[in-house]
Amino acid sequence: MTFLQALLAGAIQGITEFLPVSSSGHLVIFHATFGESYESNMAFTVFLHLATLLSVFIMFHKDIWMLIREFFSAIGDCFKGKANFKTPERRFLLMVIIGSIPAAIVGVSMVLLGIDDMLENIFVVATMLILTATLMYLVDKLNKGNFTEKNAPLKSAWMVGLAQACALVPGLSRSGSTIFGGVLSGLTKEFAVRYSFILSIPIILGSGLVYLFDIVRTDTIEIEPLYWLAGFITAAICGIFAIKFIKVLINSSKFYIFSIYCLLASAFAFLVGFGVIGG
């Protein structure tokens, strides 16, 4: 990997992790275009995911610290026999916990069954990008919901969680799927975005630990400090701007632009897969 490729990979990860266009799908396409295997760059990919995690912490630090405080406070209340999850803060915490369960179950199952590598296929990515395009077109068509952390039914958390679990397939956008699931279940678009991004924290941490264990076990880490640092900084900065962009765009009914982009990306992926581009 060259220095320029490290910068480009960081920019792709930072932008596509939060824009509804699938970061994992884009990285599969990126490595296939340059004739590299996705697996050979797994350690670097995990490192870039940590950079986007930093972006979430920076942009939603108030919500995150609130949830951390409420988590430990709720544990203390449980020991005292007076657990209460009726406040908006506790309800939000419960939604994050519930929403993380489906992806955790599906993710671990995929690794144990050994099908996670099979899904990292350029043709799978190309097909899933078409599905992502469809979801992004439908987001604009859905009626505006009115649920927030104050009154959202817990079934909304399950629906968003199931959408996130499905998005473990490369090419199906995690942010796009969870925003679609949130809006479909009646969440306001603003809360659907906030919930989607905060819900990314457990899944990024969890998948990072799983892949890190596998990387260490197989001794496949090849670190190029300067390249890794450049990619990390680029991913974190691009991630911040991507989050800001989505927060501005969510109420403009212009999510169809991501639909158009995903269709173009799908066509490009098919061309790469058939050997017309790259190699």
C-alpha positions as a printed Julia matrix, in Angstrom:
279×3 Matrix{Float64}:
   0.0     0.0     0.0
   1.31    3.42   -0.96
   0.96    6.63    1.06
  -1.61    7.93   -1.44
  -3.63    4.72   -1.16
  -3.59    5.03    2.64
  -4.95    8.58    2.4
  -7.58    7.51   -0.11
  -8.64    4.52    2.01
  -8.96    6.81    5.04
 -11.09    9.29    3.1
 -13.31    6.5     1.76
 -13.81    5.01    5.23
 -14.48    8.36    6.9
 -16.98    9.53    4.32
 -18.79    6.28    3.59
 -19.07    5.07    7.2
 -21.68    7.74    7.87
 -23.06    8.58    4.45
 -25.61    5.91    3.49
 -23.45    4.3     0.8
 -21.7     1.41    2.68
 -18.14    1.84    3.91
 -17.33   -1.88    3.88
 -18.65   -2.15    0.34
 -16.5     0.74   -0.83
 -13.38   -0.72    0.78
 -14.02   -4.05   -0.96
 -14.32   -2.16   -4.27
 -11.23   -0.08   -3.45
  -8.98   -3.07   -2.79
 -10.38   -5.01   -5.75
  -9.7    -2.05   -8.05
  -6.03   -2.08   -7.02
  -5.81   -5.85   -7.28
  -5.58   -6.42   -3.52
  -7.59   -8.76   -1.32
  -9.85   -7.26    1.32
  -8.46   -9.72    3.89
  -4.83   -8.67    3.32
  -5.7    -5.15    4.52
  -8.02   -6.19    7.34
  -5.79   -4.81   10.13
  -5.62   -1.41    8.42
  -9.38   -1.47    7.83
 -10.04   -2.16   11.53
  -7.73    0.74   12.39
  -9.7     3.06   10.1
 -12.93    1.99   11.8
 -11.48    3.2    15.1
 -10.89    6.58   13.45
 -14.56    6.85   12.51
 -15.43    5.85   16.06
 -13.47    8.9    17.19
 -15.59   11.01   14.83
 -18.76    9.82   16.57
 -17.31   10.58   20.01
 -16.39   14.1    18.92
 -19.75   14.89   17.3
 -21.98   13.26   19.94
 -19.85   13.56   23.09
 -22.7    15.0    25.17
 -25.04   12.12   24.33
 -22.31    9.55   24.86
 -21.26   10.81   28.29
 -24.92   11.02   29.28
 -25.43    7.39   28.26
 -22.31    6.28   30.13
 -23.5     8.05   33.29
 -26.97    6.58   32.96
 -25.56    3.1    32.39
 -23.65    3.04   35.68
 -26.47    4.85   37.47
 -28.96    2.24   36.21
 -26.72   -0.58   37.45
 -26.62    1.06   40.87
 -30.4     1.43   40.91
 -30.82   -2.23   39.96
 -28.77   -3.28   42.98
 -30.93   -1.04   45.12
 -34.06   -2.67   43.71
 -35.47    0.5    42.16
 -34.54    0.37   38.48
 -36.28    3.02   36.41
 -36.14    3.24   32.62
 -38.98    5.72   32.15
 -36.87    8.88   31.88
 -35.85    9.97   28.34
 -32.18    9.35   29.17
 -32.77    5.83   30.48
 -35.12    5.08   27.59
 -32.42    6.14   25.11
 -29.93    3.89   26.92
 -32.35    0.97   26.71
 -32.87    1.62   23.0
 -29.12    1.53   22.37
 -28.8    -1.76   24.27
 -31.77   -3.36   22.49
 -30.69   -2.05   19.08
 -27.22   -3.6    19.5
 -28.44   -7.13   20.25
 -29.44   -8.34   16.74
 -26.15   -7.25   15.13
 -24.16   -8.86   17.95
 -25.95  -12.19   17.48
 -25.74  -12.14   13.67
 -22.13  -10.91   13.64
 -20.87  -13.62   15.99
 -22.86  -16.26   14.09
 -21.33  -15.17   10.78
 -17.81  -15.44   12.2
 -18.44  -18.83   13.82
 -20.0   -20.2    10.62
 -17.19  -18.74    8.53
 -19.51  -16.97    6.12
 -18.25  -13.44    6.81
 -15.37  -13.86    4.33
 -17.74  -15.26    1.69
 -19.8   -12.08    1.81
 -16.76   -9.89    1.11
 -17.27  -10.48   -2.59
 -17.39   -7.77   -5.22
 -20.6    -9.16   -6.75
 -22.32   -9.34   -3.35
 -21.31   -5.72   -2.77
 -22.62   -4.65   -6.18
 -25.98   -6.32   -5.54
 -26.34   -4.93   -2.01
 -25.59   -1.41   -3.26
 -28.72   -1.69   -5.41
 -30.71   -2.53   -2.27
 -29.12    0.43   -0.46
 -30.15    2.67   -3.37
 -33.72    1.46   -3.01
 -33.81    2.19    0.73
 -32.42    5.69    0.23
 -35.06    6.43   -2.38
 -37.78    5.28    0.03
 -36.5     7.41    2.95
 -37.7    10.55    1.19
 -41.11    8.97    0.59
 -41.8     7.92    4.18
 -44.05   10.04    6.36
 -42.33   12.11    9.02
 -42.49   10.38   12.41
 -42.87   11.98   15.83
 -41.1     9.56   18.18
 -37.96   10.57   20.07
 -36.2     9.11   23.11
 -39.06   10.55   25.17
 -41.82    8.41   23.69
 -40.39    5.93   21.18
 -41.82    2.4    21.53
 -39.17   -0.23   22.17
 -40.26   -2.08   19.04
 -38.6     0.78   17.13
 -35.29   -0.17   18.71
 -35.78   -3.79   17.62
 -36.6    -2.7    14.06
 -33.51   -0.48   13.83
 -31.41   -3.22   15.42
 -32.59   -5.77   12.84
 -31.79   -3.28   10.06
 -28.28   -2.88   11.48
 -27.84   -6.66   11.63
 -28.79   -6.97    7.95
 -26.24   -4.27    7.11
 -23.39   -6.54    8.21
 -23.44   -7.67    4.58
 -20.92   -5.45    2.69
 -22.67   -3.12    0.27
 -25.76   -2.69    2.42
 -25.17    0.59    4.24
 -25.31    0.43    8.04
 -26.2     4.1     8.46
 -28.65    3.98    5.57
 -30.36    0.83    6.85
 -30.68    2.09   10.42
 -31.93    5.53    9.37
 -34.47    3.83    7.09
 -35.5     1.47    9.9
 -35.83    4.37   12.32
 -37.94    6.54   10.03
 -40.06    3.52    9.02
 -40.79    2.78   12.7
 -41.97    6.34   13.33
 -38.88    8.08   14.71
 -38.34   11.7    13.78
 -35.67   11.98   11.13
 -33.41   13.98   13.48
 -33.62   11.33   16.2
 -33.25    8.51   13.66
 -29.92   10.01   12.56
 -28.68   10.57   16.12
 -29.75    7.09   17.17
 -28.15    5.54   14.08
 -24.77    7.13   14.69
 -24.66    6.38   18.42
 -25.78    2.81   17.69
 -22.67    2.45   15.54
 -20.42    2.58   18.62
 -21.09   -0.94   20.0
 -20.98   -2.55   16.54
 -17.72   -0.84   15.54
 -16.1    -1.71   18.87
 -17.41   -5.27   18.79
 -16.43   -6.03   15.21
 -13.07   -4.37   15.77
 -12.3    -6.62   18.73
 -13.4    -9.75   16.83
 -11.24   -8.97   13.82
  -8.32   -7.82   16.0
  -8.36  -11.18   17.79
  -8.34  -12.98   14.44
  -5.53  -10.78   13.11
  -3.35  -11.32   16.19
  -4.09  -15.06   16.15
  -3.01  -15.41   12.54
  -0.12  -12.93   12.9
  -1.1   -10.93    9.82
  -0.34   -7.41   11.07
   2.07   -5.39    8.92
   2.26   -1.86   10.31
   3.52    1.11    8.33
   3.27    3.84   11.02
   3.25    6.88    8.71
   0.69    5.4     6.34
  -1.54    4.2     9.18
  -1.42    7.59   10.93
  -2.25    9.41    7.69
  -5.19    7.1     7.05
  -6.44    7.45   10.63
  -6.38   11.26   10.63
  -7.99   11.43    7.19
 -10.76    9.01    8.2
 -11.5    10.89   11.43
 -11.69   14.31    9.74
 -13.78   13.04    6.83
 -16.06   11.26    9.3
 -16.79   14.5    11.15
 -17.72   16.3     7.94
 -19.86   13.37    6.79
 -21.85   13.41   10.04
 -22.39   17.16    9.76
 -23.55   16.74    6.17
 -26.11   14.07    7.05
 -27.47   16.15    9.96
 -28.07   19.04    7.55
 -29.46   16.93    4.72
 -31.86   14.68    6.65
 -34.85   17.05    6.49
 -34.31   18.24    2.93
 -35.92   15.22    1.21
 -32.82   14.84   -0.93
 -31.69   11.39    0.14
 -32.37   10.32   -3.44
 -28.89   11.64   -4.31
 -27.46    8.69   -2.36
 -29.77    6.4    -4.31
 -28.31    7.67   -7.58
 -24.76    7.4    -6.23
 -25.26    3.82   -5.0
 -26.55    2.75   -8.41
 -23.47    4.25  -10.05
 -21.22    2.59   -7.44
 -22.96   -0.72   -8.08
 -22.33   -0.43  -11.82
 -18.67    0.37  -11.13
 -18.4    -2.64   -8.79
 -19.83   -4.96  -11.45
 -17.27   -3.62  -13.96
 -14.46   -4.25  -11.47
 -15.8    -7.72  -10.76
 -15.88   -8.63  -14.45
 -12.34   -7.29  -14.91
 -13.3    -4.36  -17.12
 -11.79   -1.88  -14.62
  -8.76   -2.29  -12.36
  -7.03   -5.52  -11.66
